[in-house]
Amino acid sequence: MKAKVEVAANVVVILLAVVIGSVFLKERFAAPGPEPNEVKAGDRLIGLDGWDWGEHDRTLLLVLRKGCHFCEDSAPFYQRLVAKQQQDSPNTAIVAAFPDAVDAAKEVVQSERLGVQVLPGVPLQTLKVSGTPTLLLVDRSGTVLNTWIGVLSPRQELEVMRASLPGH
């Protein structure tokens, strides 16, 4: 009888460890998912200090945050995207909006070698964004054409490239 109780107790401890471990791993490694009030195609964005939607046919807004490991993981893609835009697509602008103060935002853009204009101090809720990174493709009237959230798959990266940089 004592052996059965010990086996049962061990099974319970193991199951508890698995549940706690899976919750931790999910929170640590899962990309943020869309919220019910998340920005979507067709929404109109407010004007942002330091940026005029009307100056370019399209703006790809990278919504980033200092300390966001998903943003850091995505930086190589953003570097390729910016390089392609500068080379081939002058009618599309790429800018980075941060909820962080100007120094923190500039530090991220500089350390990740992004070479984009920084819009610091933009509250995420102003853009109806709940997590970073979020990419918003916006037309000259401030209307959202498309959104992408989290670390993107290679297929999604190609989709961003094609949507934001016509001809690619």
GROMACS elastic network, one bead per residue, 0.5 to 0.9 nm:
[ bonds ]
;  ai    aj funct       b0    kb
    1     4     6  0.52481   500
    1     5     6  0.65048   500
    1     6     6  0.88165   500
    2     5     6  0.52255   500
    2     6     6  0.62952   500
    2     7     6  0.87257   500
    3     6     6  0.50806   500
    3     7     6  0.61590   500
    3     8     6  0.85783   500
    4     7     6  0.50851   500
    4     8     6  0.60814   500
    4     9     6  0.85238   500
    5     8     6  0.50620   500
    5     9     6  0.60540   500
    5    10     6  0.85495   500
    6     9     6  0.50718   500
    6    10     6  0.61232   500
    6    11     6  0.86042   500
    7    10     6  0.50946   500
    7    11     6  0.61784   500
    7    12     6  0.86648   500
    8    11     6  0.51173   500
    8    12     6  0.62462   500
    8    13     6  0.86897   500
    9    12     6  0.51146   500
    9    13     6  0.62107   500
    9    14     6  0.86435   500
   10    13     6  0.50831   500
   10    14     6  0.61214   500
   10    15     6  0.85733   500
   11    14     6  0.51244   500
   11    15     6  0.61120   500
   11    16     6  0.85215   500
   12    15     6  0.51633   500
   12    16     6  0.60747   500
   12    17     6  0.85678   500
   13    16     6  0.51158   500
   13    17     6  0.61522   500
   13    18     6  0.86720   500
   14    17     6  0.50750   500
   14    18     6  0.62227   500
   14    19     6  0.87170   500
   15    18     6  0.50723   500
   15    19     6  0.62255   500
   15    20     6  0.86442   500
   16    19     6  0.51653   500
   16    20     6  0.61522   500
   16    21     6  0.84310   500
   17    20     6  0.52182   500
   17    21     6  0.59140   500
   17    22     6  0.84697   500
   18    21     6  0.50790   500
   18    22     6  0.60187   500
   18    23     6  0.85878   500
   19    22     6  0.52322   500
   19    23     6  0.62467   500
   19    24     6  0.86661   500
   20    23     6  0.52411   500
   20    24     6  0.62548   500
   20    25     6  0.86991   500
   21    24     6  0.51322   500
   21    25     6  0.61279   500
   21    26     6  0.85139   500
   22    25     6  0.50771   500
   22    26     6  0.59524   500
   22    27     6  0.85382   500
   23    26     6  0.51755   500
   23    27     6  0.62491   500
   23    28     6  0.85769   500
   24    27     6  0.53067   500
   24    28     6  0.61112   500
   24    29     6  0.86174   500
   25    29     6  0.58671   500
   25    30     6  0.77527   500
   26    29     6  0.54941   500
   26    30     6  0.52556   500
   26    31     6  0.88806   500
   27    30     6  0.58523   500
   27    31     6  0.84848   500
   28    31     6  0.86139   500
   29    70     6  0.86413   500
   30    33     6  0.84103   500
   30   150     6  0.87310   500
   31    70     6  0.71530   500
   31   131     6  0.87588   500
   31   132     6  0.87493   500
   31   133     6  0.89459   500
   31   149     6  0.77971   500
   31   150     6  0.50201   500
   31   151     6  0.63075   500
   32    35     6  0.89337   500
   32    70     6  0.89937   500
   32   130     6  0.81004   500
   32   131     6  0.58973   500
   32   132     6  0.73606   500
   32   133     6  0.84749   500
   32   149     6  0.70064   500
   32   150     6  0.57882   500
   32   151     6  0.87318   500
   33   130     6  0.85924   500
   33   131     6  0.78710   500
   33   149     6  0.70571   500
   33   150     6  0.75272   500
   34    37     6  0.82185   500
   34    38     6  0.59874   500
   34    39     6  0.86887   500
   34   129     6  0.85780   500
   34   130     6  0.75295   500
   34   131     6  0.82915   500
   34   149     6  0.73478   500
   35    39     6  0.86785   500
   35   129     6  0.83363   500
   35   130     6  0.68031   500
   36    39     6  0.88780   500
   37    40     6  0.86961   500
   37   128     6  0.66676   500
   37   129     6  0.83272   500
   37   130     6  0.86446   500
   38   127     6  0.85930   500
   38   128     6  0.52648   500
   38   129     6  0.56834   500
   38   130     6  0.67567   500
   39    42     6  0.87635   500
   39    43     6  0.65718   500
   39    44     6  0.89533   500
   39    45     6  0.88955   500
   39   127     6  0.69073   500
   39   129     6  0.61427   500
   39   130     6  0.88889   500
   39   136     6  0.86092   500
   39   144     6  0.80725   500
   39   147     6  0.76229   500
   40    43     6  0.58269   500
   40   128     6  0.87953   500
   40   136     6  0.87089   500
   40   144     6  0.67433   500
   40   145     6  0.79974   500
   40   146     6  0.68297   500
   40   147     6  0.63423   500
   41    44     6  0.86211   500
   41   136     6  0.87775   500
   41   137     6  0.86834   500
   41   138     6  0.89056   500
   41   143     6  0.75768   500
   41   147     6  0.67319   500
   42   143     6  0.58591   500
   42   144     6  0.53146   500
   42   145     6  0.62339   500
   42   146     6  0.81681   500
   43   142     6  0.83858   500
   43   143     6  0.56901   500
   43   144     6  0.54386   500
   43   145     6  0.82409   500
   44   138     6  0.87035   500
   44   141     6  0.79301   500
   44   142     6  0.55044   500
   44   144     6  0.61110   500
   45    48     6  0.85297   500
   45   126     6  0.83759   500
   45   127     6  0.66250   500
   45   128     6  0.88926   500
   45   138     6  0.83346   500
   45   141     6  0.86805   500
   45   142     6  0.52297   500
   45   143     6  0.61816   500
   45   144     6  0.71124   500
   46   126     6  0.78220   500
   46   127     6  0.77420   500
   46   142     6  0.70634   500
   47    50     6  0.87979   500
   47    51     6  0.71606   500
   47    52     6  0.69862   500
   47    53     6  0.75369   500
   47   142     6  0.75069   500
   48    51     6  0.54654   500
   48    52     6  0.73427   500
   48    53     6  0.86788   500
   48   119     6  0.78507   500
   48   122     6  0.77630   500
   49    52     6  0.82469   500
   49   119     6  0.73496   500
   49   120     6  0.89373   500
   49   122     6  0.85845   500
   50   118     6  0.87928   500
   50   119     6  0.67421   500
   51    54     6  0.89346   500
   51    55     6  0.85559   500
   51    95     6  0.88048   500
   51   119     6  0.78277   500
   52    55     6  0.58181   500
   52    56     6  0.82629   500
   52   140     6  0.81581   500
   52   142     6  0.87235   500
   53    56     6  0.64490   500
   53    57     6  0.81160   500
   53    58     6  0.76555   500
   53    59     6  0.69415   500
   53   138     6  0.75965   500
   53   139     6  0.68413   500
   53   141     6  0.61651   500
   53   142     6  0.56407   500
   54    57     6  0.70851   500
   54    58     6  0.84584   500
   54   139     6  0.77446   500
   54   141     6  0.61233   500
   54   142     6  0.77572   500
   55    58     6  0.86094   500
   55    91     6  0.86973   500
   55    93     6  0.88828   500
   55   140     6  0.68785   500
   56    59     6  0.65912   500
   56    90     6  0.82903   500
   56    91     6  0.53809   500
   56    92     6  0.58716   500
   56    93     6  0.64729   500
   56   139     6  0.77712   500
   56   140     6  0.60816   500
   57    91     6  0.54528   500
   57    92     6  0.59903   500
   57    93     6  0.82364   500
   57   138     6  0.85619   500
   57   139     6  0.58829   500
   57   140     6  0.53650   500
   58    91     6  0.66675   500
   58    93     6  0.63730   500
   58    94     6  0.86504   500
   58   137     6  0.68078   500
   58   138     6  0.55812   500
   58   140     6  0.60239   500
   58   164     6  0.71084   500
   58   165     6  0.87736   500
   59    91     6  0.85803   500
   59    92     6  0.55083   500
   59    94     6  0.56995   500
   59    95     6  0.72855   500
   59   136     6  0.79410   500
   59   137     6  0.57834   500
   59   138     6  0.51245   500
   59   139     6  0.63617   500
   59   140     6  0.76454   500
   59   142     6  0.88459   500
   59   164     6  0.77377   500
   60    92     6  0.72526   500
   60    93     6  0.61333   500
   60    95     6  0.64460   500
   60    96     6  0.84240   500
   60   135     6  0.67204   500
   60   136     6  0.56723   500
   60   138     6  0.63003   500
   60   139     6  0.89202   500
   60   164     6  0.65862   500
   61    93     6  0.83103   500
   61    94     6  0.59685   500
   61    95     6  0.51865   500
   61    96     6  0.57124   500
   61    97     6  0.67570   500
   61   134     6  0.81339   500
   61   135     6  0.56206   500
   61   136     6  0.50069   500
   61   137     6  0.62897   500
   61   138     6  0.74175   500
   62    78     6  0.86387   500
   62    94     6  0.72827   500
   62    95     6  0.61056   500
   62    97     6  0.60788   500
   62    98     6  0.84998   500
   62   132     6  0.88476   500
   62   133     6  0.69808   500
   62   134     6  0.61597   500
   62   136     6  0.66635   500
   62   137     6  0.88987   500
   63    71     6  0.89405   500
   63    95     6  0.86107   500
   63    96     6  0.58014   500
   63    98     6  0.59923   500
   63    99     6  0.84036   500
   63   124     6  0.80879   500
   63   127     6  0.89669   500
   63   129     6  0.81799   500
   63   131     6  0.85177   500
   63   132     6  0.61819   500
   63   133     6  0.55273   500
   63   134     6  0.50720   500
   63   135     6  0.60427   500
   63   136     6  0.77838   500
   64    68     6  0.74498   500
   64    71     6  0.62030   500
   64    96     6  0.67201   500
   64    97     6  0.62305   500
   64    98     6  0.53262   500
   64    99     6  0.77552   500
   64   100     6  0.88958   500
   64   105     6  0.84483   500
   64   108     6  0.88829   500
   64   131     6  0.85348   500
   64   132     6  0.53330   500
   64   133     6  0.50074   500
   64   134     6  0.69973   500
   64   135     6  0.87451   500
   65    68     6  0.55820   500
   65    71     6  0.71803   500
   65    97     6  0.82681   500
   65    98     6  0.54667   500
   65    99     6  0.64379   500
   65   100     6  0.65172   500
   65   104     6  0.86897   500
   65   105     6  0.73804   500
   65   108     6  0.81379   500
   65   131     6  0.89245   500
   65   132     6  0.64161   500
   65   133     6  0.74017   500
   66    69     6  0.86043   500
   66    71     6  0.82242   500
   66    72     6  0.88564   500
   66    98     6  0.78789   500
   66    99     6  0.86242   500
   66   100     6  0.68588   500
   66   104     6  0.64705   500
   66   105     6  0.66450   500
   66   107     6  0.83591   500
   66   108     6  0.62425   500
   67    70     6  0.88792   500
   67    71     6  0.80831   500
   67    72     6  0.80032   500
   67   108     6  0.86626   500
   68    71     6  0.52415   500
   68    72     6  0.64688   500
   68    73     6  0.87671   500
   68   132     6  0.69352   500
   68   133     6  0.77798   500
   69    73     6  0.60400   500
   69    74     6  0.85237   500
   70    73     6  0.50105   500
   70    74     6  0.61949   500
   70    75     6  0.87514   500
   70   132     6  0.71546   500
   70   133     6  0.65024   500
   70   150     6  0.65168   500
   70   151     6  0.58178   500
   71    74     6  0.50969   500
   71    75     6  0.62633   500
   71   132     6  0.66599   500
   71   133     6  0.53121   500
   71   134     6  0.88971   500
   71   150     6  0.78504   500
   71   151     6  0.74060   500
   72    75     6  0.52209   500
   72    76     6  0.82651   500
   72   108     6  0.87980   500
   72   112     6  0.75685   500
   73    76     6  0.73326   500
   73    77     6  0.86658   500
   73   151     6  0.71116   500
   74    77     6  0.55831   500
   74    78     6  0.65112   500
   74    79     6  0.89157   500
   74   133     6  0.81075   500
   74   150     6  0.84352   500
   74   151     6  0.59132   500
   74   152     6  0.75092   500
   75    79     6  0.61083   500
   75    80     6  0.87102   500
   75   112     6  0.62206   500
   75   113     6  0.83879   500
   75   114     6  0.76192   500
   76    79     6  0.50619   500
   76    80     6  0.64131   500
   76    81     6  0.86628   500
   76   112     6  0.80807   500
   76   114     6  0.88741   500
   77    80     6  0.51650   500
   77    81     6  0.61305   500
   77    82     6  0.86486   500
   77   152     6  0.89237   500
   77   157     6  0.74250   500
   78    82     6  0.60530   500
   78    83     6  0.84936   500
   78   114     6  0.68162   500
   79    82     6  0.52489   500
   79    83     6  0.61841   500
   79    84     6  0.86920   500
   79   112     6  0.79543   500
   79   113     6  0.70035   500
   79   114     6  0.54364   500
   79   115     6  0.80840   500
   80    83     6  0.51252   500
   80    84     6  0.62082   500
   80    85     6  0.85962   500
   81    84     6  0.52113   500
   81    85     6  0.61415   500
   81    86     6  0.86509   500
   81    94     6  0.86924   500
   81   157     6  0.89992   500
   81   160     6  0.87503   500
   81   161     6  0.68233   500
   81   165     6  0.86740   500
   82    85     6  0.50131   500
   82    86     6  0.60883   500
   82    87     6  0.84834   500
   82    93     6  0.88775   500
   82    94     6  0.69115   500
   82   114     6  0.69439   500
   82   115     6  0.73317   500
   82   116     6  0.75562   500
   83    86     6  0.52603   500
   83    87     6  0.61515   500
   83    88     6  0.86160   500
   83   114     6  0.88357   500
   83   115     6  0.88200   500
   84    87     6  0.50745   500
   84    88     6  0.58759   500
   84    89     6  0.72672   500
   84   161     6  0.86856   500
   84   165     6  0.80156   500
   85    88     6  0.54018   500
   85    90     6  0.66786   500
   85    91     6  0.87658   500
   85    92     6  0.69625   500
   85    93     6  0.74978   500
   85    94     6  0.77913   500
   85   164     6  0.87271   500
   85   165     6  0.66131   500
   86    89     6  0.62437   500
   86    90     6  0.65080   500
   86    92     6  0.89501   500
   86    93     6  0.86883   500
   87    90     6  0.78268   500
   88   165     6  0.79478   500
   88   167     6  0.88452   500
   89    92     6  0.56809   500
   89    93     6  0.81490   500
   89   164     6  0.89025   500
   89   165     6  0.59905   500
   89   166     6  0.75440   500
   89   167     6  0.87489   500
   90    93     6  0.70547   500
   91   165     6  0.86197   500
   92   164     6  0.69262   500
   92   165     6  0.66947   500
   92   166     6  0.88255   500
   93   116     6  0.86786   500
   93   164     6  0.89156   500
   94   116     6  0.62925   500
   94   117     6  0.75250   500
   95   116     6  0.53398   500
   95   117     6  0.50240   500
   95   118     6  0.61779   500
   95   119     6  0.73518   500
   96   105     6  0.85524   500
   96   109     6  0.81214   500
   96   116     6  0.65776   500
   96   117     6  0.62613   500
   96   118     6  0.50729   500
   96   119     6  0.59966   500
   96   120     6  0.82110   500
   97   100     6  0.87356   500
   97   105     6  0.81651   500
   97   117     6  0.86253   500
   97   118     6  0.60821   500
   97   120     6  0.58640   500
   97   121     6  0.77650   500
   97   122     6  0.62996   500
   97   124     6  0.89521   500
   98   101     6  0.76257   500
   98   102     6  0.83710   500
   98   104     6  0.87640   500
   98   105     6  0.60823   500
   98   118     6  0.75864   500
   98   119     6  0.62009   500
   98   121     6  0.58517   500
   98   122     6  0.56004   500
   98   123     6  0.75815   500
   98   124     6  0.79379   500
   99   105     6  0.82056   500
   99   119     6  0.86739   500
   99   120     6  0.61184   500
   99   124     6  0.62050   500
  100   103     6  0.80679   500
  100   104     6  0.60123   500
  100   105     6  0.58448   500
  100   120     6  0.58589   500
  100   121     6  0.51893   500
  100   122     6  0.74359   500
  100   123     6  0.83752   500
  101   104     6  0.55631   500
  101   105     6  0.61860   500
  101   106     6  0.86624   500
  101   120     6  0.55398   500
  101   121     6  0.52541   500
  101   122     6  0.88048   500
  102   105     6  0.51434   500
  102   106     6  0.60304   500
  102   107     6  0.84506   500
  102   118     6  0.79453   500
  102   119     6  0.77686   500
  102   121     6  0.68758   500
  103   106     6  0.52574   500
  103   107     6  0.60623   500
  103   108     6  0.87637   500
  103   120     6  0.84289   500
  104   107     6  0.50413   500
  104   108     6  0.63921   500
  104   109     6  0.88517   500
  104   120     6  0.84141   500
  105   108     6  0.53067   500
  105   109     6  0.64212   500
  105   110     6  0.86261   500
  105   118     6  0.68195   500
  105   119     6  0.79034   500
  105   120     6  0.60024   500
  105   121     6  0.85233   500
  106   109     6  0.51414   500
  106   110     6  0.59482   500
  106   111     6  0.84098   500
  106   117     6  0.89846   500
  106   118     6  0.66400   500
  106   120     6  0.81963   500
  107   110     6  0.51330   500
  107   111     6  0.59095   500
  107   112     6  0.84053   500
  108   111     6  0.51926   500
  108   112     6  0.59822   500
  108   113     6  0.82668   500
  108   114     6  0.85735   500
  109   112     6  0.53244   500
  109   113     6  0.58802   500
  109   114     6  0.53007   500
  109   115     6  0.68247   500
  109   116     6  0.72755   500
  109   117     6  0.86579   500
  109   118     6  0.76079   500
  110   114     6  0.65890   500
  110   115     6  0.73122   500
  111   114     6  0.80402   500
  112   115     6  0.86857   500
  113   116     6  0.87789   500
  114   117     6  0.89955   500
  119   122     6  0.69351   500
  120   123     6  0.89835   500
  122   125     6  0.85548   500
  122   126     6  0.70770   500
  122   127     6  0.80828   500
  123   126     6  0.53653   500
  123   127     6  0.72655   500
  123   128     6  0.89970   500
  123   129     6  0.88158   500
  124   127     6  0.54482   500
  124   128     6  0.62351   500
  124   129     6  0.51207   500
  124   130     6  0.63909   500
  124   131     6  0.77627   500
  124   132     6  0.88600   500
  125   129     6  0.56909   500
  125   130     6  0.68512   500
  126   129     6  0.75717   500
  127   130     6  0.87306   500
  129   132     6  0.77869   500
  129   134     6  0.71736   500
  130   134     6  0.86103   500
  131   134     6  0.67160   500
  131   149     6  0.76468   500
  131   150     6  0.76701   500
  132   135     6  0.86391   500
  132   149     6  0.71748   500
  132   150     6  0.63239   500
  133   148     6  0.84088   500
  133   149     6  0.60978   500
  133   150     6  0.51464   500
  133   151     6  0.71862   500
  134   147     6  0.71158   500
  134   148     6  0.57088   500
  134   150     6  0.60925   500
  134   151     6  0.88136   500
  135   146     6  0.81981   500
  135   147     6  0.55720   500
  135   148     6  0.50771   500
  135   149     6  0.63896   500
  135   150     6  0.85048   500
  135   160     6  0.86140   500
  136   144     6  0.65162   500
  136   145     6  0.75149   500
  136   146     6  0.59897   500
  136   148     6  0.67424   500
  136   149     6  0.88694   500
  137   143     6  0.84430   500
  137   144     6  0.57727   500
  137   145     6  0.53713   500
  137   146     6  0.52090   500
  137   147     6  0.63639   500
  137   148     6  0.88017   500
  137   160     6  0.85386   500
  137   163     6  0.79851   500
  137   164     6  0.66062   500
  138   141     6  0.78526   500
  138   142     6  0.56640   500
  138   143     6  0.54146   500
  138   145     6  0.54843   500
  138   146     6  0.73943   500
  139   142     6  0.54729   500
  139   143     6  0.54910   500
  139   144     6  0.65883   500
  139   145     6  0.67620   500
  140   143     6  0.73705   500
  141   144     6  0.89597   500
  144   147     6  0.74973   500
  145   163     6  0.89129   500
  146   160     6  0.87569   500
  146   163     6  0.81858   500
  147   160     6  0.88551   500
  148   151     6  0.87859   500
  148   152     6  0.76218   500
  148   156     6  0.79168   500
  148   160     6  0.79445   500
  149   152     6  0.73767   500
  152   155     6  0.77793   500
  152   156     6  0.54904   500
  152   157     6  0.59266   500
  153   156     6  0.50895   500
  153   157     6  0.61528   500
  153   158     6  0.86685   500
  154   158     6  0.62812   500
  154   159     6  0.86227   500
  155   158     6  0.52005   500
  155   159     6  0.62844   500
  155   160     6  0.88098   500
  156   160     6  0.61892   500
  156   161     6  0.85587   500
  157   160     6  0.51107   500
  157   161     6  0.62133   500
  157   162     6  0.86730   500
  158   162     6  0.61196   500
  158   163     6  0.84947   500
  158   168     6  0.86203   500
  159   162     6  0.51917   500
  159   163     6  0.59925   500
  159   164     6  0.83863   500
  160   163     6  0.51851   500
  160   164     6  0.58208   500
  160   165     6  0.79549   500
  161   164     6  0.54846   500
  161   165     6  0.55547   500
  161   166     6  0.78616   500
  161   168     6  0.64836   500
  162   165     6  0.54671   500
  162   166     6  0.56786   500
  162   167     6  0.68598   500
  162   168     6  0.51023   500
  163   166     6  0.61808   500
  163   167     6  0.89426   500
  163   168     6  0.83989   500
  164   168     6  0.88701   500
  165   168     6  0.61128   500
